[in-house]
Amino acid sequence: MPISKNFIFKAVAGEYMIIPLSGGTVDMTKSFNINETGAFIYKGLDQGKTAEEIAEDMAKEYDAPKDELLKDINEFIAILKKKGIYND
């Protein structure tokens, strides 16, 4: 699976966080807050969807141009890769 098992995703009170695990315990000092759009992308990746499939889903959900969404999704995936959260 491309999403690293060294991170967990949590939604609490309308806030979304990706939290690293260190030695099997949560490390809140290095948590990564994301917005609703980031959560949508993260969940899609966690389901094994491609960036293209996520862009199609988002275009339907938000009535937005797929090409622009795909660009933003790829930028977000690059951030996840840099942080070691996503590995394709």
N, C-alpha and C positions, 0 to 999 in steps of 0.2 A: 504494500500500500504506500502511495506517495506521501501521505501525511505521516510525519514522524511520530512514533509512539512515545517520544520523550516530551510530548506536549498534550495538554488537555484543553478543550474548548468549553467555556462556561458562559451562560447567559443569566445575568442576575439583575433584576429590577431595570430591565431595558438597556443594560450595559452588556457589551460582549468582550470577552477576554480570552486570550490564548496564554496559557500558563505553563511554563516549563516545569518538568519534574527533575529533581536532582536527587539521585540515590533513592528513588522511589517515593520521595516526598515533594510536595508542592513548594516552588520557590517564587513567592509573590513579589519579591524584589525585582524580578526580571519579567513580570507579566507584560503582555502586549495587548493594549486596548484597541479594538477595532469598531467601526461603525456598522450600521445595519447592512450596508452594501458589502463590506468586507466579510461579514458573517454569512451572507448569501453565497459569496464566492467560496469561502472556507467550507461550508456545508456541501456545496457541489463537489469540490475537490475530494472531500472525505467520502463522498458517495461514489468516487471513481470517475466522475464526469470530466470531460476535456474542457479546455477554455472555450472552445467553439460551442459545446453543448450548454455551458453555463451562460454564455452570451445569448444564445437562443432563448433560454429560460428567462433571463433578465429582460430581454426585449419584449417578451410577452407580458411579464409581470409589471414592468414599469413604462411600457409603451415608449421605448427609447431606441435610437438607431443602433443596430447590432454591431456595425463596424466600430463606432465609438466605444461601445461597451467592451468589445474584444480588446481594444487597445488598453483600456483601463484595467481590465482583468489581467492581462499579461504583465502590466506594471505591478499590480498587487502580488501576483505570483512571484515576480522577481524579488520583491521585498521578503516574501515568505521563504524563498530559497536562501536569500542572504542570511536570514535569521536561523536557518537550519530547520524550519518548520515543515517545508515541503521539499521533497526530493523526487524528481521524475526520472 
